[in-house]
Amino acid sequence: MKQLSAVTEAVYIGQLSTIGPADTPTGIYKNLSAATHAITELGLSGDIQVDKRVHGGPEKAIYHYPAEHYALLQQALPHLAEQFKPGSIGENISTHGLLDTEVHIGDTFRLGSAIVQVSQPRRPCWKVNHKYGNAHIASLIMSEAISGWYYRVLETGQLQVGDPIEFLDRLDNSVAVASIWQMFIDRLDKEKKHATLIEKIPGLSDEWFFG
């Protein structure tokens, strides 16, 4: 297994804003922060998470998005290249060196002084499309399996820019974050039955279990 480690290159904190024609409340607009943030079971101090159905809560406490993915988005949609930059997709943490194909569901990391565990991929919603002004962003992220991932917090601590992200442990029979998307897409095909397989993935959040 490749040695999994990175440095926290940027920390992004969201404030309450609105998006879309109905001025829907959102925390997707995040600002770079140089402060030290407490990591609690519900995420980073100061970061707002508006719609707890899709963002936030113990199973989606912190959102990590690999900076490498922005190059893929720029290649796919070059007319939006200037908009695809770290922090723009709504992540809390930006790094180089940790990818969805290498990080597994259930992997445990020391993040700053906290201990966190990968809980699930991010399911991009309509707000991502609206933010970039393109109706295909969410589907592109899912089909290319470049969604990034959420952490659940096992032990609280603190985090600031420059802190290391240290791999600690991997569950037996674990699956890469990127692999979840193919299972999800296959599950939508009535001819294929991946529900049982998905249910057996260790460390995956309950909301991804399909019956």
The 8 nearest C-alpha neighbors of each residue, nearest first, counted from 0:
[[1, 2, 3, 101, 102, 169, 103, 166],
 [2, 0, 3, 101, 4, 102, 97, 96],
 [3, 1, 4, 0, 166, 165, 101, 97],
 [4, 2, 166, 1, 97, 5, 165, 96],
 [5, 3, 165, 164, 166, 2, 97, 96],
 [6, 4, 164, 96, 163, 94, 95, 7],
 [5, 7, 163, 164, 8, 161, 162, 94],
 [8, 6, 161, 160, 162, 9, 94, 163],
 [7, 9, 94, 6, 93, 160, 161, 10],
 [10, 8, 93, 160, 7, 92, 11, 31],
 [9, 11, 92, 91, 32, 31, 160, 93],
 [12, 10, 31, 91, 30, 29, 32, 92],
 [11, 13, 46, 29, 30, 91, 32, 31],
 [14, 12, 29, 46, 26, 47, 28, 30],
 [13, 15, 47, 26, 16, 46, 29, 12],
 [14, 16, 26, 25, 47, 13, 24, 17],
 [17, 15, 25, 24, 26, 14, 18, 28],
 [18, 16, 24, 22, 23, 25, 19, 15],
 [17, 19, 22, 23, 24, 25, 20, 16],
 [18, 20, 22, 21, 23, 129, 17, 126],
 [19, 21, 22, 18, 23, 17, 129, 24],
 [20, 22, 19, 23, 18, 17, 24, 25],
 [23, 21, 17, 18, 19, 20, 24, 16],
 [22, 24, 17, 18, 21, 19, 25, 20],
 [25, 23, 17, 16, 22, 18, 49, 15],
 [26, 24, 17, 16, 49, 27, 15, 23],
 [25, 27, 13, 15, 28, 48, 47, 14],
 [28, 26, 89, 25, 29, 13, 88, 126],
 [29, 27, 26, 13, 89, 30, 14, 16],
 [28, 30, 13, 12, 11, 27, 89, 86],
 [31, 29, 11, 12, 13, 32, 28, 86],
 [30, 32, 11, 10, 12, 9, 29, 33],
 [33, 31, 34, 10, 11, 30, 12, 9],
 [32, 34, 160, 159, 35, 31, 10, 9],
 [35, 33, 32, 36, 159, 160, 158, 10],
 [34, 36, 159, 158, 157, 37, 33, 160],
 [37, 35, 158, 44, 157, 43, 34, 159],
 [36, 38, 157, 44, 43, 156, 39, 158],
 [39, 37, 43, 156, 157, 155, 42, 36],
 [40, 38, 155, 42, 41, 37, 43, 152],
 [39, 41, 152, 57, 42, 60, 155, 38],
 [42, 40, 60, 57, 39, 56, 55, 43],
 [43, 41, 60, 39, 61, 38, 40, 44],
 [44, 42, 38, 46, 37, 36, 45, 39],
 [43, 45, 37, 36, 46, 38, 42, 39],
 [44, 46, 43, 47, 12, 13, 36, 14],
 [47, 45, 12, 13, 44, 43, 14, 48],
 [46, 48, 13, 14, 26, 49, 45, 15],
 [49, 47, 55, 26, 54, 50, 46, 51],
 [48, 50, 25, 26, 51, 47, 24, 54],
 [51, 49, 52, 54, 53, 48, 25, 55],
 [50, 52, 54, 55, 53, 49, 56, 48],
 [53, 51, 50, 54, 55, 56, 49, 59],
 [52, 54, 51, 50, 55, 122, 124, 59],
 [55, 53, 51, 50, 59, 52, 48, 56],
 [54, 56, 59, 60, 51, 48, 41, 57],
 [55, 57, 41, 59, 60, 58, 51, 54],
 [56, 58, 41, 60, 59, 40, 151, 55],
 [59, 57, 151, 56, 60, 118, 204, 150],
 [60, 58, 55, 149, 56, 57, 61, 150],
 [59, 61, 42, 41, 55, 57, 56, 151],
 [62, 60, 150, 42, 149, 59, 91, 63],
 [61, 63, 149, 90, 91, 148, 92, 150],
 [64, 62, 92, 148, 90, 147, 91, 149],
 [63, 65, 147, 93, 90, 66, 92, 62],
 [66, 64, 67, 94, 93, 68, 95, 98],
 [65, 67, 68, 94, 95, 93, 69, 85],
 [68, 66, 65, 69, 70, 95, 71, 98],
 [69, 67, 71, 70, 66, 65, 145, 72],
 [68, 70, 72, 71, 67, 83, 66, 73],
 [69, 71, 73, 68, 72, 67, 74, 83],
 [72, 70, 74, 68, 69, 73, 75, 67],
 [71, 73, 69, 75, 74, 70, 76, 68],
 [72, 74, 80, 77, 70, 76, 71, 75],
 [75, 73, 71, 72, 77, 76, 70, 80],
 [74, 76, 72, 73, 77, 71, 70, 139],
 [77, 75, 73, 78, 74, 79, 72, 80],
 [78, 76, 80, 73, 79, 74, 75, 72],
 [77, 79, 76, 80, 81, 73, 75, 82],
 [80, 78, 77, 82, 81, 76, 73, 83],
 [81, 79, 73, 77, 83, 82, 78, 76],
 [80, 82, 83, 79, 84, 78, 73, 77],
 [81, 83, 80, 79, 84, 131, 87, 73],
 [84, 82, 80, 81, 69, 73, 87, 79],
 [83, 85, 87, 82, 69, 86, 81, 66],
 [86, 84, 87, 66, 93, 83, 69, 88],
 [85, 87, 90, 88, 89, 84, 11, 29],
 [86, 88, 89, 85, 84, 83, 28, 82],
 [89, 87, 86, 90, 127, 27, 85, 83],
 [90, 88, 27, 87, 86, 29, 28, 91],
 [89, 91, 62, 92, 86, 63, 64, 88],
 [90, 92, 11, 62, 10, 63, 61, 12],
 [91, 93, 63, 10, 90, 9, 64, 11],
 [94, 92, 9, 64, 8, 65, 66, 63],
 [95, 93, 8, 65, 66, 7, 6, 5],
 [94, 96, 66, 97, 65, 67, 5, 93],
 [95, 97, 5, 98, 94, 4, 3, 65],
 [96, 98, 95, 65, 102, 3, 5, 101],
 [99, 97, 101, 100, 102, 65, 96, 147],
 [98, 100, 177, 176, 102, 101, 147, 145],
 [99, 101, 177, 98, 175, 102, 176, 178],
 [102, 100, 98, 99, 175, 103, 97, 176],
 [101, 103, 99, 175, 98, 100, 176, 97],
 [104, 102, 175, 176, 174, 106, 105, 173],
 [103, 105, 117, 106, 176, 174, 202, 118],
 [104, 106, 202, 117, 116, 118, 170, 103],
 [107, 105, 169, 117, 103, 116, 104, 168],
 [106, 108, 116, 168, 167, 115, 166, 105],
 [109, 107, 166, 167, 165, 115, 114, 110],
 [108, 110, 114, 165, 164, 113, 111, 115],
 [111, 109, 164, 113, 112, 114, 108, 163],
 [110, 112, 158, 162, 113, 157, 163, 109],
 [111, 113, 156, 157, 110, 109, 158, 114],
 [114, 112, 156, 155, 110, 154, 111, 109],
 [113, 115, 109, 154, 153, 108, 110, 152],
 [116, 114, 152, 153, 108, 151, 107, 150],
 [115, 117, 107, 150, 151, 106, 105, 118],
 [118, 116, 150, 105, 104, 106, 149, 119],
 [117, 119, 150, 203, 204, 149, 104, 151],
 [120, 118, 149, 148, 203, 204, 117, 104],
 [121, 119, 148, 147, 176, 146, 149, 122],
 [120, 122, 148, 146, 123, 147, 149, 119],
 [121, 123, 124, 120, 146, 141, 53, 137],
 [124, 122, 137, 121, 127, 125, 146, 140],
 [125, 123, 126, 127, 122, 137, 128, 53],
 [124, 126, 128, 127, 129, 123, 137, 134],
 [125, 127, 129, 128, 124, 130, 18, 19],
 [128, 126, 130, 125, 129, 124, 123, 131],
 [129, 127, 134, 125, 133, 136, 126, 131],
 [130, 128, 132, 126, 131, 127, 125, 133],
 [129, 131, 127, 128, 132, 126, 18, 133],
 [132, 130, 129, 128, 133, 127, 82, 79],
 [131, 133, 129, 130, 128, 134, 127, 79],
 [134, 132, 128, 131, 135, 136, 129, 130],
 [133, 135, 128, 136, 132, 129, 137, 125],
 [134, 136, 138, 133, 137, 139, 128, 140],
 [137, 135, 139, 128, 138, 134, 133, 140],
 [136, 138, 140, 123, 139, 135, 128, 141],
 [137, 139, 141, 140, 135, 136, 142, 123],
 [140, 138, 136, 142, 137, 141, 143, 135],
 [139, 141, 137, 145, 143, 138, 146, 142],
 [140, 142, 144, 138, 139, 143, 180, 137],
 [141, 143, 139, 144, 140, 138, 180, 181],
 [142, 144, 140, 141, 145, 139, 146, 177],
 [145, 143, 141, 177, 142, 146, 140, 180],
 [146, 144, 140, 143, 147, 68, 99, 141],
 [145, 147, 121, 140, 144, 120, 141, 148],
 [146, 148, 64, 63, 145, 120, 121, 99],
 [149, 147, 120, 121, 63, 119, 62, 146],
 [148, 150, 62, 59, 61, 119, 118, 117],
 [151, 149, 117, 116, 61, 118, 60, 115],
 [150, 152, 58, 116, 60, 115, 57, 118],
 [153, 151, 115, 40, 154, 114, 150, 116],
 [152, 154, 115, 114, 151, 155, 116, 40],
 [155, 153, 114, 113, 152, 156, 115, 40],
 [154, 156, 113, 39, 38, 152, 40, 153],
 [157, 155, 113, 112, 38, 37, 154, 158],
 [156, 158, 37, 38, 112, 36, 111, 113],
 [159, 157, 111, 36, 35, 37, 162, 112],
 [158, 160, 35, 162, 34, 161, 36, 33],
 [159, 161, 7, 9, 162, 8, 10, 33],
 [162, 160, 7, 6, 8, 159, 163, 9],
 [161, 163, 111, 7, 160, 6, 159, 158],
 [164, 162, 6, 5, 7, 165, 111, 161],
 [163, 165, 110, 5, 4, 109, 6, 108],
 [164, 166, 109, 4, 108, 163, 167, 110],
 [165, 167, 108, 3, 4, 107, 168, 109],
 [168, 166, 108, 107, 165, 109, 169, 106],
 [167, 169, 107, 106, 166, 170, 108, 105],
 [170, 168, 106, 105, 107, 171, 173, 167],
 [171, 169, 173, 105, 172, 106, 168, 201],
 [170, 172, 173, 169, 201, 174, 105, 200],
 [173, 171, 170, 174, 201, 200, 169, 199],
 [172, 174, 171, 170, 201, 103, 104, 200],
 [175, 173, 103, 104, 176, 178, 172, 200],
 [176, 174, 103, 178, 177, 100, 102, 104],
 [175, 177, 99, 103, 178, 104, 179, 120],
 [176, 178, 144, 99, 100, 175, 179, 180],
 [179, 177, 175, 180, 176, 181, 174, 182],
 [180, 178, 182, 177, 181, 176, 183, 175],
 [181, 179, 183, 182, 178, 177, 144, 184],
 [182, 180, 184, 183, 178, 179, 185, 177],
 [181, 183, 185, 179, 180, 184, 186, 193],
 [182, 184, 180, 186, 181, 185, 179, 187],
 [185, 183, 181, 187, 186, 182, 180, 188],
 [186, 184, 182, 188, 187, 183, 181, 191],
 [187, 185, 183, 188, 184, 193, 182, 192],
 [186, 188, 184, 185, 189, 183, 191, 190],
 [187, 189, 185, 186, 190, 191, 184, 192],
 [190, 188, 191, 187, 186, 192, 185, 193],
 [191, 189, 188, 192, 186, 185, 187, 193],
 [192, 190, 189, 188, 186, 185, 193, 187],
 [191, 193, 194, 186, 190, 189, 195, 185],
 [194, 192, 196, 186, 195, 197, 191, 182],
 [195, 193, 209, 197, 196, 192, 210, 198],
 [194, 196, 198, 197, 193, 199, 192, 210],
 [195, 197, 193, 199, 198, 194, 200, 192],
 [198, 196, 194, 199, 200, 195, 193, 208],
 [197, 199, 195, 208, 196, 200, 194, 209],
 [200, 198, 197, 196, 201, 195, 203, 208],
 [199, 201, 197, 198, 203, 173, 202, 174],
 [202, 200, 203, 173, 199, 105, 170, 172],
 [201, 203, 105, 104, 118, 200, 204, 117],
 [204, 202, 118, 201, 119, 200, 104, 205],
 [205, 203, 206, 118, 207, 119, 202, 58],
 [204, 206, 207, 208, 203, 198, 202, 209],
 [205, 207, 204, 208, 209, 203, 119, 58],
 [208, 206, 205, 204, 209, 203, 197, 198],
 [209, 207, 198, 205, 206, 197, 210, 194],
 [210, 208, 194, 207, 198, 197, 195, 206],
 [209, 194, 208, 195, 198, 193, 197, 192]]
